[in-house]
Amino acid sequence: MQVVACKINSLALFFGFLANFSIMAMVPTGTVEQHVALAYESPHNEAATLIFDKDLGFTQSGVLVRKNIVLTAAHGMQLLLNAKYPVKDLGAYVLITPKALYATFSPNIHTKITYKVESVLLDSRYIRFEMGDQHKYDIAILRLSKSVDGIDPIDIADELTFEADIPMLVHTWGNSDMPSKHIKRGFYLYEWSLYFPNRDEDPLANYRTVMLSSLFFEPADVLPQKPDINAAESVQRRYFALKSWSRFKRPYGLALPGTSGAPVYIEMNSMGRCCLHFFGLIMGYADLGEEVLLLSKDSEALARNPHKAYNKYQTIITTPFRLDMRPTVNNSQPKHFMVDKRYLQMIDGLASGSIH
């Protein structure tokens, strides 16, 4: 059994201390090129993948967890259910056979390798749409048509223990401040808190968690033309991000288009060496606070007051781990997480072909 215990270091203490006083002080400044460099220079970056469907036209991020298995967000894969592709109901799982779904890896900035996805496995707990389940189980498993060469899959620990307020690193293919370009970049997450749904039929609900944290980045300094109120959400969000930055030098705290399914790592520095431990996937964004996770689509209100979006929304992480302690929000106690064994069964079953 792989057990990872993460001790907080001076850098994390510094971030945790500042979290109570100044968000801006924690945000690393940087250009798009510097965020790209962060992605390609950090450990495990090769395992991050861009997932795209040629027929349906959607993209999202993912991560290689076995030589032929990619982990990503389930909410994008729901589009496959609506496309009338072959679907098998396996009871605990739903298996979909996509027609034009692909995963692209970029081990370095000049290289891209693409593999076809032959099957997609969804957890039935996500499909049934019970209150709170979408946030907890927003994870999909993809089987590639052949094994990926030259890239090491990331490890999923059985247990993780780490201190509060440790910074986290995201490897994503977002395109918010560079329209129509799927750029691989690295971002940091700070100020995380825990969310526990009030209603859940699962007796282990109090031991499961969804990580909420703000995803910050420094947009470009050129403000585009103000979009029409009926423009696409991604266009609206990009405009608000750039306007917020140009007027207030305030980073924007929403998940970027394309980041869904992006891997999130706990980042630690030990004896001068950076190590990352996989913790979860970007799911989306929601209202700040633990009580409400409803998306506001009032574009007109945001257009009148764009910086309000910064104060209202933050990124959600779905994690395959459950919190092995009574829920406590925003305290300084170490957090102990245990992996949900069903995900390991789904991953290994799809990888070996025993789930088909």
C-alpha positions as CSV (number, residue, x, y, z in Angstrom):
1,M,0.0,0.0,0.0
2,Q,1.3,3.4,-0.9
3,V,1.0,5.9,1.8
4,V,2.1,9.5,1.4
5,A,2.5,11.8,4.3
6,C,3.2,15.4,3.4
7,K,4.7,17.7,5.9
8,I,4.3,21.4,5.6
9,N,7.4,23.4,4.7
10,S,8.4,27.0,5.2
11,L,7.0,28.0,1.8
12,A,3.6,26.5,2.6
13,L,3.6,28.1,6.0
14,F,4.2,31.4,4.2
15,F,1.3,30.8,1.8
16,G,-1.0,29.6,4.6
17,F,-0.2,32.7,6.8
18,L,-0.8,35.1,3.9
19,A,-4.1,33.3,3.0
20,N,-5.8,35.1,5.9
21,F,-4.6,38.5,4.9
22,S,-3.8,39.0,1.3
23,I,-4.7,36.9,-1.8
24,M,-2.7,39.1,-4.0
25,A,0.5,38.4,-2.1
26,M,0.2,34.7,-2.8
27,V,-0.4,35.0,-6.6
28,P,2.7,34.5,-8.6
29,T,2.9,37.0,-11.4
30,G,3.8,35.7,-14.8
31,T,3.1,35.9,-18.5
32,V,1.4,33.2,-20.5
33,E,4.9,32.0,-21.6
34,Q,5.9,31.6,-17.9
35,H,2.8,29.6,-17.1
36,V,3.6,27.4,-20.1
37,A,7.2,27.0,-18.8
38,L,5.8,26.1,-15.4
39,A,3.8,23.3,-16.9
40,Y,6.6,21.8,-19.0
41,E,9.3,22.1,-16.3
42,S,7.4,20.6,-13.4
43,P,7.3,16.9,-12.6
44,H,4.6,14.6,-14.1
45,N,3.8,17.2,-16.8
46,E,4.0,14.6,-19.5
47,A,1.1,12.7,-18.1
48,A,-1.3,15.6,-18.6
49,T,-3.4,15.2,-21.7
50,L,-5.8,17.2,-23.9
51,I,-9.0,15.3,-24.6
52,F,-11.1,16.3,-27.6
53,D,-14.0,15.0,-29.6
54,K,-13.8,15.7,-33.4
55,D,-17.6,15.2,-33.9
56,L,-19.0,16.9,-30.9
57,G,-16.4,19.7,-30.7
58,F,-15.6,19.7,-27.0
59,T,-12.3,19.7,-25.2
60,Q,-11.1,19.1,-21.7
61,S,-8.0,18.0,-19.8
62,G,-7.0,14.7,-18.3
63,V,-4.1,12.7,-16.8
64,L,-2.6,9.3,-17.6
65,V,-2.9,6.9,-14.7
66,R,-2.1,3.6,-16.4
67,K,-0.3,3.0,-19.7
68,N,-3.7,2.8,-21.5
69,I,-6.0,4.7,-19.0
70,V,-6.7,8.4,-18.7
71,L,-8.6,10.0,-15.8
72,T,-10.8,13.1,-16.5
73,A,-14.0,14.9,-15.5
74,A,-17.2,13.0,-16.1
75,H,-19.4,16.0,-16.9
76,G,-17.7,16.4,-20.4
77,M,-18.2,12.7,-21.1
78,Q,-21.9,13.1,-20.5
79,L,-22.1,14.7,-23.9
80,L,-21.3,11.2,-25.3
81,L,-24.5,9.9,-23.7
82,N,-26.5,12.4,-25.6
83,A,-24.8,11.5,-28.9
84,K,-26.5,8.1,-29.0
85,Y,-23.2,6.2,-29.0
86,P,-23.3,2.5,-27.9
87,V,-23.8,2.4,-24.1
88,K,-23.7,-0.6,-21.8
89,D,-25.3,-0.5,-18.3
90,L,-23.1,-2.6,-16.1
91,G,-24.9,-1.8,-12.9
92,A,-22.2,0.0,-10.9
93,Y,-20.8,1.5,-14.1
94,V,-21.9,2.8,-17.5
95,L,-19.6,2.0,-20.5
96,I,-19.7,4.2,-23.6
97,T,-18.1,3.5,-27.0
98,P,-17.2,6.9,-28.5
99,K,-16.7,7.4,-32.2
100,A,-14.2,10.3,-32.4
101,L,-12.7,10.9,-29.0
102,Y,-8.9,11.4,-28.7
103,A,-6.2,12.2,-26.2
104,T,-3.1,14.2,-27.0
105,F,0.0,14.2,-24.9
106,S,2.8,16.8,-25.2
107,P,6.0,15.6,-23.4
108,N,7.7,18.8,-24.6
109,I,6.6,22.0,-26.2
110,H,7.5,20.8,-29.7
111,T,5.9,17.3,-29.6
112,K,2.3,16.2,-29.6
113,I,1.2,12.5,-29.7
114,T,-2.4,11.6,-30.1
115,Y,-4.3,8.3,-29.2
116,K,-7.8,7.3,-30.0
117,V,-10.1,6.6,-27.0
118,E,-11.9,3.3,-27.4
119,S,-14.2,3.3,-24.3
120,V,-15.3,5.6,-21.5
121,L,-16.4,4.3,-18.1
122,L,-18.6,6.4,-15.8
123,D,-19.6,5.8,-12.2
124,S,-23.3,5.1,-11.8
125,R,-23.2,7.2,-8.7
126,Y,-22.6,10.2,-10.9
127,I,-25.1,9.2,-13.6
128,R,-28.1,9.0,-11.2
129,F,-28.0,12.7,-10.4
130,E,-28.6,12.5,-6.7
131,M,-28.0,15.8,-4.8
132,G,-24.3,16.2,-4.2
133,D,-23.3,13.2,-6.3
134,Q,-22.3,15.2,-9.3
135,H,-19.6,17.0,-7.3
136,K,-18.3,14.0,-5.5
137,Y,-18.2,11.5,-8.4
138,D,-17.3,13.7,-11.4
139,I,-14.6,11.4,-12.6
140,A,-14.5,9.4,-15.8
141,I,-12.1,6.7,-16.9
142,L,-11.0,6.5,-20.5
143,R,-9.3,3.5,-22.2
144,L,-7.0,4.3,-25.0
145,S,-6.8,2.1,-28.2
146,K,-3.1,1.3,-27.3
147,S,-0.6,1.9,-24.6
148,V,1.2,5.3,-24.4
149,D,4.9,5.0,-25.1
150,G,7.6,7.0,-23.3
151,I,5.3,8.6,-20.7
152,D,5.0,7.4,-17.1
153,P,1.5,7.3,-15.7
154,I,1.0,9.1,-12.4
155,D,0.6,7.2,-9.1
156,I,-2.6,7.3,-7.1
157,A,-1.7,6.8,-3.4
158,D,-3.9,4.7,-1.1
159,E,-3.6,7.4,1.6
160,L,-2.6,11.0,1.8
161,T,-1.9,13.1,4.8
162,F,-1.0,16.8,4.5
163,E,-1.3,20.1,6.3
164,A,-3.8,22.8,5.6
165,D,-3.2,25.4,3.0
166,I,-0.5,23.6,1.1
167,P,-0.3,25.1,-2.4
168,M,-1.4,22.8,-5.3
169,L,-0.3,22.7,-8.9
170,V,-2.6,22.2,-11.9
171,H,-1.5,21.0,-15.3
172,T,-4.1,22.1,-17.8
173,W,-4.9,22.9,-21.4
174,G,-7.0,26.0,-20.8
175,N,-7.5,28.7,-23.4
176,S,-9.1,31.6,-21.6
177,D,-6.6,34.3,-22.3
178,M,-5.5,32.8,-25.6
179,P,-8.7,32.2,-27.6
180,S,-8.8,29.2,-30.0
181,K,-5.5,27.8,-28.7
182,H,-5.3,24.8,-26.4
183,I,-2.2,25.8,-24.5
184,K,-0.7,23.5,-21.9
185,R,0.0,25.6,-18.8
186,G,0.6,25.4,-15.0
187,F,-1.3,27.2,-12.4
188,Y,-1.4,27.3,-8.6
189,L,-4.4,26.7,-6.3
190,Y,-4.6,28.4,-2.9
191,E,-7.0,29.0,-0.1
192,W,-8.7,25.6,-0.2
193,S,-11.7,24.6,1.9
194,L,-14.0,21.6,2.2
195,Y,-17.6,21.2,1.1
196,F,-20.0,18.6,2.4
197,P,-23.5,18.3,0.9
198,N,-26.3,18.5,3.4
199,R,-28.3,15.7,1.8
200,D,-26.8,12.4,0.8
201,E,-28.0,8.8,1.0
202,D,-24.5,7.5,1.4
203,P,-23.6,6.8,5.1
204,L,-20.0,7.8,4.3
205,A,-21.0,11.2,3.1
206,N,-19.4,12.9,6.1
207,Y,-16.1,11.2,5.1
208,R,-16.1,12.3,1.5
209,T,-15.1,15.6,0.3
210,V,-15.0,18.0,-2.6
211,M,-12.1,20.4,-2.5
212,L,-12.9,24.0,-3.3
213,S,-10.1,26.3,-4.1
214,S,-9.3,29.4,-6.2
215,L,-7.5,29.1,-9.5
216,F,-5.6,32.3,-10.1
217,F,-3.7,33.4,-13.2
218,E,-2.5,36.7,-14.6
219,P,-4.2,37.4,-17.9
220,A,-2.7,39.4,-20.8
221,D,-2.7,43.2,-20.6
222,V,-4.6,43.8,-23.8
223,L,-8.3,44.2,-23.3
224,P,-10.4,43.0,-26.2
225,Q,-13.6,44.6,-27.4
226,K,-16.5,44.1,-25.0
227,P,-18.5,41.1,-26.1
228,D,-22.2,41.1,-26.7
229,I,-24.3,40.0,-23.7
230,N,-25.3,36.9,-25.7
231,A,-21.8,35.9,-26.5
232,A,-20.4,32.5,-25.5
233,E,-19.7,32.1,-21.8
234,S,-16.0,31.5,-22.4
235,V,-15.8,34.8,-24.3
236,Q,-17.6,36.6,-21.5
237,R,-15.3,35.1,-18.8
238,R,-12.2,35.9,-20.8
239,Y,-13.3,39.5,-21.1
240,F,-14.1,39.8,-17.4
241,A,-10.8,38.3,-16.5
242,L,-8.8,40.7,-18.6
243,K,-10.9,43.7,-17.5
244,S,-10.4,42.7,-13.8
245,W,-6.7,42.5,-14.4
246,S,-6.3,45.7,-16.4
247,R,-8.4,47.8,-14.0
248,F,-7.5,46.3,-10.6
249,K,-4.4,44.2,-11.2
250,R,-6.6,41.5,-9.7
251,P,-6.2,37.9,-10.9
252,Y,-9.3,36.1,-11.9
253,G,-10.5,33.2,-9.8
254,L,-12.5,31.1,-12.2
255,A,-11.6,27.8,-13.8
256,L,-10.5,28.4,-17.4
257,P,-12.3,26.9,-20.4
258,G,-10.7,23.6,-21.1
259,T,-9.4,23.0,-17.5
260,S,-12.1,20.5,-16.6
261,G,-10.4,17.2,-15.8
262,A,-7.0,18.8,-15.3
263,P,-4.8,17.0,-12.7
264,V,-4.3,18.7,-9.4
265,Y,-1.2,17.9,-7.4
266,I,-0.1,18.6,-3.8
267,E,3.3,20.3,-4.2
268,M,6.0,19.7,-1.6
269,N,9.6,20.6,-1.4
270,S,11.8,18.2,0.5
271,M,15.6,18.6,0.8
272,G,15.6,21.0,-2.1
273,R,13.6,18.6,-4.3
274,C,10.1,19.3,-5.6
275,C,7.7,16.4,-5.4
276,L,4.1,16.2,-6.5
277,H,1.3,13.9,-5.3
278,F,-1.8,13.5,-7.3
279,F,-4.9,14.6,-5.4
280,G,-7.8,15.3,-7.8
281,L,-9.3,16.9,-10.9
282,I,-10.6,20.3,-11.8
283,M,-14.4,20.0,-12.1
284,G,-15.6,23.6,-12.6
285,Y,-16.4,26.7,-10.7
286,A,-19.1,27.7,-8.2
287,D,-20.1,30.2,-5.6
288,L,-17.7,30.9,-2.8
289,G,-18.5,29.2,0.5
290,E,-19.5,25.8,1.6
291,E,-23.3,26.2,1.6
292,V,-24.1,26.9,-2.1
293,L,-22.7,25.3,-5.2
294,L,-25.0,26.7,-7.8
295,L,-23.7,28.2,-11.0
296,S,-24.9,31.7,-11.7
297,K,-25.5,32.3,-15.4
298,D,-26.6,35.9,-15.0
299,S,-24.3,37.3,-17.7
300,E,-26.0,40.7,-17.6
301,A,-25.3,41.1,-13.9
302,L,-21.7,40.1,-14.4
303,A,-21.3,42.5,-17.3
304,R,-22.5,45.4,-15.1
305,N,-20.1,44.4,-12.4
306,P,-17.3,42.1,-13.6
307,H,-15.1,42.3,-10.5
308,K,-18.0,40.8,-8.6
309,A,-17.3,37.5,-10.3
310,Y,-13.9,37.5,-8.8
311,N,-15.4,37.8,-5.3
312,K,-18.1,35.3,-5.9
313,Y,-16.7,32.3,-7.7
314,Q,-14.0,29.7,-7.1
315,T,-12.8,26.5,-8.6
316,I,-14.1,23.1,-7.6
317,I,-11.8,20.0,-7.4
318,T,-13.3,16.5,-7.4
319,T,-11.0,14.1,-5.6
320,P,-11.0,10.3,-5.7
321,F,-10.1,10.4,-2.0
322,R,-12.4,10.6,1.0
323,L,-11.6,12.6,4.1
324,D,-10.9,10.2,7.0
325,M,-11.9,12.6,9.8
326,R,-15.0,14.6,10.9
327,P,-15.6,17.5,8.5
328,T,-13.9,20.7,9.7
329,V,-13.8,23.7,7.4
330,N,-10.7,25.8,7.1
331,N,-8.8,24.7,10.2
332,S,-5.1,24.1,10.6
333,Q,-5.3,20.4,11.5
334,P,-3.6,17.9,9.2
335,K,-6.0,16.2,6.7
336,H,-5.9,12.5,6.2
337,F,-7.5,11.2,3.0
338,M,-8.1,7.6,1.8
339,V,-8.7,6.6,-1.8
340,D,-12.1,5.5,-2.9
341,K,-11.4,1.8,-3.8
342,R,-14.2,1.8,-6.5
343,Y,-12.1,4.1,-8.7
344,L,-9.1,1.8,-8.4
345,Q,-11.4,-1.1,-9.4
346,M,-12.7,0.9,-12.4
347,I,-9.2,1.9,-13.5
348,D,-7.7,-1.6,-13.2
349,G,-10.8,-3.3,-14.6
350,L,-10.9,-1.1,-17.7
351,A,-7.1,-1.3,-18.2
352,S,-7.1,-5.1,-18.0
353,G,-10.2,-5.6,-20.1
354,S,-12.2,-7.3,-17.3
355,I,-14.7,-4.5,-17.6
356,H,-15.9,-4.4,-21.2
